[in-house]
Amino acid sequence: AQSVTQPDIHITVSEGASLELRCNYSYGATPYLFWYVQSPGQGLQLLLKYFSGDTLVQGIKGFEAEFKRSHSSFNLRKPSVHWSDAAEYFCAVGMNKYIFGTGTRLKVLA
Amino acid sequence: NAGVTQTPKFQVLKTGQSMTLQCAQDMNHNSMYWYRQDPGMGLRLIYYSASEGTTDKGEVPNGYNVSRLNKREFSLRLESAAPSQTSVYFCASLPEGRSYNEQFFGPGTRLTVL
């Protein structure tokens, strides 16, 4: 069955610290992978996506993600978190139809 | 371009009432989607439309109907609202083709059913 798992429901980091949000997927074909961010009361904004090629992809706002086929993972990283990064982050897999993870809510301490 | 727009932004219904959520996109996208978002459950697909005149069920279609009125508009109807349908509803659209595309999301409609 196709699925996406985000094992961390909540993560708290201090401003300036590094961040890694985990995403594991189960998908029959070569996955198309996405990370979206949702600020409170807002819609979803695409951070980055992976279709093929280089397994390390760069996105907006200083985020990057690495696709590891052997681990079925697509973890999101940022070297130095800013207070404005506090939001909920969703990993998704699919082509025309997406399967979303349950999300990770990030809190940033000043 | 306005992107994906949704109306209304907020709505409160009583159990048994009906309503239609409206979605429109001005990006000439072929595919459109309706999701619901509930705490701890991420986004779940209710219905989608791969093109004008076609609709298909997603993961959680019960209690909902949809209409793809034209290429721009995709509406979601609750015929008899239930408290379990209290949620935030998102509409999305996807460009045609197999290239490097992603879904674009509207701002959401927050629905409360009392």
Interface residues (C-beta under 8 A of the other chain):
Chain A: V4 I9 F34 Y36 Q42 G43 L44 Q45 L46 K49 F51 F90 M95 N96 K97 Y98 F100 G101 T102 G103
Chain B: V4 S31 Y33 Y35 G40 M41 G42 L43 R44 L45 Y48 A50 G58 F90 A92 L94 R98 Y100 E102 Q103 F105 G106 P107 G108
